[in-house]
Structures are given as C-alpha cells and as structure tokens.
C-alpha cells in the first residue's frame, strides 16, 4: 500500500483534545486509523473500492466482524472486513494472533485424528468452519511452526545474571495413550535489565538428566553470565543447577516454600506460623533473619517439630536473596512471574485438555511465550542493573558460602 489518506471526524477530534481521558482519545484515534487501514487493505485485495464496478474486482464485501487488538496503549476494538467468497488477509494482527493460530491448529489436529470431544468439535467448527483436511492443517502448521521453532532456537546474546526456571505438566497423546509430559521453561534478566524468555522443551519428566539437557541446550545457544537462579525445590532441577551452574546462587522460591509451611502446620497454627516464617524471609538483612529464625524455632519446636526442622534446613536457600542489594531482593525471591506465564498457557490448555502430539505443545506454548517475550522487549526495564554490577565488582573474588549452590540435594 503506497499511500493512505486518513479522515477524522469532528467528534473524534473533540474526544482527543477535549475529552476527559487522554488515553481514551488516543485509543479512539488509533481505532479510527486502523479501521481505515483494514478497509484500504480490503480494497487492495479486492482490487475495487466500495460499490465500485470494474472488471478487475476479485470478490465482494460481506460486512465485518469485531476483533480486539492488544497494544501498548491498551485494547483496541476494530472491525475486520469479511469477503463473500474468500478470506480477507492482513498482517495487522500477525504478532498478536500466533497463539490463537496455534490453539486452532491443535483443535483441528484433534478433530482430524478422531480423538476430539464433542465440545472441541463444536468449537473447531465455529472457529474454522466445518470442512478442513489433513493437507490444510499441514499447510497451516508449515507456516507457523518455522516461526516458533526459529524463535525457540535463536542465539542468546549478552549475559543473563538472573535466571528463573520452572516446569508445567500437560497431557499429550502418544502412541494411542495419554501421557503426562513436562514442559521446561525459563526466562532471564539480561545485563540491560530486560526480561527475555529463553526457550521451552518438552520432556518425559523433571529428572536431573532432563533439566541438565535443557540447561546444556540453553548454553549451546549462548546463555552465560548466570549469577542467581530462582526456582522451586524440585530435586532433579536443583541437582542439575548444581552441575551446570557451579558457583551460582540458588534462591528457593519463597512463595512455594510458604505454601509448604502452611500445609504442614497444625490447623490452629496455620495463619500465625506462616506469618512468622514470612517475617523471616522478608527480614532487612541476614543477621535479623537469623534472629527471627531462632525465635521461630524456640516458639514452635514443641508445637510443630516437623515444620521447625524444615524451616531450619531450608533457611540458607530461601534467604539467599538477602545477600544481594535490597532493590533486587523482592523480584528475585519468587517465581511468581513464571507462574503468570503458566496461567496464560493453562487458559488455552483448558480448551484442548489433551494435546494431539508434542509438536502442538511447542506450537501453542511457544506462540504464547513469543507474544509475552515481544511485550517484555518493548516494555519498561524490569530491573536497573547498574547498581547490581557496581555491588558485584566490590565483592570478594574468592568463592564463599553466599555464592555456592547448596548441595543438600546431591546424593
């Protein structure tokens, strides 16, 4: 499209300059511009303007349908043209519709393979129409899969001082049986302070070998400079961290740990005891944390001996972030950011329930993660890293207890 003339009505201009909300005015302006771009693209595709009669026309308009587009200024409500005998195509939604394409493809694969439920069949028919073939699915996968695979295997440039790691389990149909498979995921904070999703792999389990292979894969793509790793306390994961990232600090996720404490406390001590442990974890420094720990042990030793033993054994791991400068502790204490990524996947997984194959897991979750990664890259910095590197430069060069991955899981 070489040139496009945009028209704005008086009401829109009034909303933009004199409205109560600047944001709503900008949204309305963008909606008006993008709607006109969509109409212009439809005219270009049809080779005819609205109501124009000519021999070059390829199809006819058939109304429009509403579609939301997520942007940095918020959600925009647009109207996408429909064509009577064909499909209107636009790259306007390309970035934001990968996960939707992947979801639809997974549903289509289920229907093609004859293993879908009635609900999946109904949703697929509504989204895709009642007629599609294996070749159609194959062609669509051929368009999306290289994009996702290319992103998932891209070179990792620069250093990533902070690494967040987690796994999520999903059901996959393999060899005629439904099996539980682990999806290993990580994101890092780079030396400029921006978050970046590093990649995902589907494996049979969360064994030490599976995690080691995952970390080796990240390193082969360029992952380096890891100082702090944040994860839950899965034995296979921690053992792999110990082998692959020697000298890095392992921070055990405090959110997971607090849930473990709450679940093990006697019913009448759940609220009170959990708050006491939270106070230890949020202490201003390691000396205060030790003092609070001793107070907790003295108070609950007889009331909940198993919990006090667990808290004492895990103390060094769950308070590892206290060795870092204060501005970095809050965001390096938990894997809550990873949990939010998992929720995005679960929301789509609920529609499918059982993936038809491993490729469909990579396709859908990779698409979801790509969209999140692009949003992070365009957003604000997650952490200001200058203070961290200044602090790090002042630390003793010799390896001490605060810079070692604990070996409580080594056999």
N, C-alpha and C positions, 0 to 999 in steps of 0.2 A: 504494500500500500504506500504509494509515493507521497501523497498529501491528503490531509483530512481537515475539513473545516468544521469546527465545533461551535454550536449555538447554545447560548444560555438564556433562559427566560428571566423576567424581572423578579419573580418570586424567589428563584434560586439565588440571585444576586443579593436580594434583601436578606435571605437567611444566612448567607455567607458573611456579609459585612455588618448586619444589624441584629442578627439572631442572638438568642440568649446563650447559646453554646457554640464556641468556635469549632469544636470537634464535629458537631452535627452538621455544621455548614460545610466543612471540608469533606465529610463523608458524602453529603448530598452532591457536592461538586464532582467528586470522583465518580459517583454512581452515574451522574448525567453524562460525563465524558466517556466512561467505559461502555455504557449502553449504546452511545452513538458509534463507538468503535466497533462493537459487535454488529450493529446494523450495517456499518460500512463493509465489514468483512463478509456479511451475508450477501450484500450486493455484489461484491467482488467474486464470491464463489458462484453466485447465480448468473453473473455477467449481465445483470439488469437491476435497475433501481426499482423501488416500489411502484407498482402499476405501470411500469414501462413495458412496452411491447417491442420485441426485436427478435430476429432470427437466431441470435447467439444465446438466448436465455436457455439455461440448463434445467431449471426446476422452478417451483413456485413456493412462496412463503406460506406457512401454515400456523401463524400465531407465534407465541413464545411461551417459555416456562421460566419460573423464578429460580434463581440459583444464588447461593451465598458464596462470597469470596473473602477469605481471611487475609487481611493486610496489616501492615504496621500501624495503620490508623484505626483499625477496628474491622468489624464485619461489614461488608457491602452487600446490598441486595440488588442483584442485577437481573435483567430479563434476556434470556438467551433465545435467539430466533429458532424456530422449527421450520423444516422443509417438508414439503408434501411427499416427495418420493425418495428422498435421500437423507443424509445425516449432515447437519451443519458442523463443521470442524473449526476450532480455534485453538491457538496455543496460549490464550489468555489464562486459562485455568491449569495449564500443564503442570506447574510446580505444585499446585495445591490439590491435584486430583490423583496423584500417583497412588496414594493409599486407597482411594476409592476404586481405582482401576484394579489394584491388587485384590481387594476384597471381592469385587465382582468376578474376577478371574477364578478365585478359589471356589466361589459358589458354582460357577459354570463347570469347573472340573468335577465337582461333586455330582452334579446332575449328569454329566457325560458318562461318568464311571458308574452310575446307577446306585450310588450309596447315599444319596441325599434324603433328608426327611421331607415330608410334605411342606413344612414351613419354608425350608430352603428353596424348594422348587417354586413355591409361590413368590418368594422374594426375588428369585432369579428371573422369573418370567416378567415380573413388574419392572425390574431394572433393565433387562436385556432384550425383552421380547421372548416369544415362545419358541423361536427357531434359531438354533445355532449349532454348529457342528464341531467335531474334533479339530478340523483344519482351522476353523475360526478361532478357537481357543489357542491353538498352536501359534497362529499368526500374531494374536494379541500378546501372548507370552513373549514371543520373539521381539516385540517392540519394547516391552517393559523390562524384561529380565536383564538385558545387557546394561541398561542404565543403572539398575540396582546393584548388579554384580560389580560393575566398574567402580561405583561409589564405595562399595563394601571392601574392595581390594585396593583402593587408592593408596599411594605413598603417604606416609605420615611425616610431615616436615616439622622441624624445630623440636624443642623439648617440651615434655609434659610433666611438670613437677608433681601434680596431683592426679591420682587415678582412682576412679570409682568403678567398682565391679559388682555384678550381680548376675543371677540366673533366674529364668522363669520357665516353668514347665507347661507344656501344651500337649495335646493328644494328636497323634499322626497315624494315619492308616498306612501300614506297611505289610506287604505280602499277605493281604487279606485279614490282617489283625490290627486292632487299635493298640498303639503303644504310647507310653508317656516318654517324651523327649525333652531334654534340657536345651534352652536357648541361652547361650552365654553372651553377655553384653558388657560393654564398658564405655565410659566416656572420660575424657581427661580435661584438665585445665592447662592450657598452654602457657608459655612464658610471657605472653602478652595479656593473660588474664581472661581469655575467652574459652568457653566450654566447646568441646568438639566430641561428637560420638565417633568412637574409633572403629567399631565393627561388631558384627554378630556371627556366631557359628551355632549350628545345631549339632548336638552330640547325644549319645545314649544316656549320659548321666553327668553328675558333677564330680567325677572321680579326680584324683590328683593328676592322673595322666591326661584327662580331658582338659583340665584347666592349664596344665603345662603346655599342651599343644596349642591352646588358644593364645597364651602369652607369647610363646615362641613365634606364632603367626603374626602377632602384633609387632614383635621386634623385627621380624623379617621385612616388614613394611616400613620400618624406620622409627618405631617407638623407642624413645630414650629419655634420659634425664629424670626418671621417676624417683621422687623423694618420699612421697606419702601415698599409701594405698588404703582406701576405705572400703570395707565390705562387711558382710555378716561373718559369723564364726564357723561356717561350714568347713569341716576338717580337710576335705580334698582341696578346697580353694586356698586355705591358709598354708597348707603344705606346699602347694605349687608356688605360691608367692614367695615362700621361704627359699625355694630352689632357684627361682628365676630372677627375683629382685633382691639379691643379697645386699644387705646394708640399708634397705629402705625401711621406713617406719610403717608398721601396720596399725591402723586405727580401727578397732572393732566398732561396728555401728551401734551407737548408743540407743537408738530407737528400738532396734531388735533386742538389745540387752535388757532394757527397761520392761519390755513385754515379757521376757523370760522371767525376770524378777517378780513381776506382778502375778504371773501364772503359778509360781511356786510358793508364794507367800500364803499362809493361812488366810481364810476368807476375812476374818476380822482385822487383819493387819495389811490387807492389800493396798488400800489408799495411803495410809500413814507410812508404811515401809517403802513403797515406791517413791514417794516424795522425798524421803530421806536419801535414797540412792541417787535420785535426780540432783539433789543438792551437792552430793559428792562430785558428780560428773560435771556440774556447772561451776565448780569452785574457781576462784580467780587465779589460783596458782597451785602447783603440785604439793607444796607444803601444807596448804589449807586442806587440800583434798585428802592427804594422809591423816590429818587431824580428824576430819569428818568421818573418814573410814573407820578409825579406831573407835569413835563414838558410836557409830552404827553397829560395829561388832560387839561392843560392850552391852548395847541395848537389846540386840536381837539374838545373841548367841544361844540363849536358852529357849527363846520363843520360836526361833526358826533357824536351827543349826545348819540345814542344808543350804539355805539361802545365804547365810553369812559366809559359808565356805565358798560358794560360787562367786560372791562379790569379791572376796579377798583374792581368789585365784585369778579373776579376770581384771583386777584393778589396773595393772600396768597397761593392758591392751585397750581398755575402754577410756582411759585418761591420757592416751598417747598424744592427743592434740594439745594438751596443756603445755607441752614442750615447745609449741610454736608461738609466734607473736599473737597477741589477743585478737586482732582483727580477722585472723584466718580460722580461728577455732570453731565458730558457730557453723560455718559451711563445710567444715571437714570432720564434723562429729558424727554425721549420719549419712545413710544412702537414700535419704528422702527424695532427692532429685531422680534417682534411678527408679524409685517406687512410682513416681508420677509417669515416667516413660512406660513402665509396665501397665499402668492403668489405661494408657492410650491403646496399647495392644489388646488388653482384655476386653475393652469396649467393642472392638471389632471381632474378637475371637468369639464373643457370645453369640454372634450371628451364625458363625460357622460350626462351632463346637468341636468338630473333628476335621483336621486338615487332610486333604486327599493325598498329600505327599510332602516331603521335606522342602522341595523347591517352592511350594506355595507358602510355607512358613517364612522362608527367606524373602520371598517376593513381598508379602504383606508387611512383615515386621520391618524389613529393610526400607520399604517405602515410608512407613510411619517415622522411622528414625531419620531418614533423609530429610523429611519435612521439618522435623524438630531441629536437626543439625543446621539447616539453612536459616531457620529462625534465630537460633543462637548466634550464628555468624553475623547476622545483620543487626542484632540487638546490642544492648549495652554490655560493657565488660562485667564479667561475673566477679572477678577479684582484681584488686590493684596489686600487681606483683612486685613493684619496685621495692616496697618495704620488706617484702619477704627475701629478696635476693640480697638486700643490704644486711638483713639479720643473718642470713645464711653465711655470708662472707666473714662474719665475725665469730662463727662457731669453730671450736677446736677441730683440727683436721683428723685427729685420731678417732676411731670408731668407739663410741661409748654405748652405754645401755639404752640411751634415748634414741639411738639411730639404728638399732638392730630390730629385725623382725623376730618376735619372740618364738621360742621353739617348743611351746607347750604341746604342739600337735605333732612334733616329729616323733617317729616311732622309736 
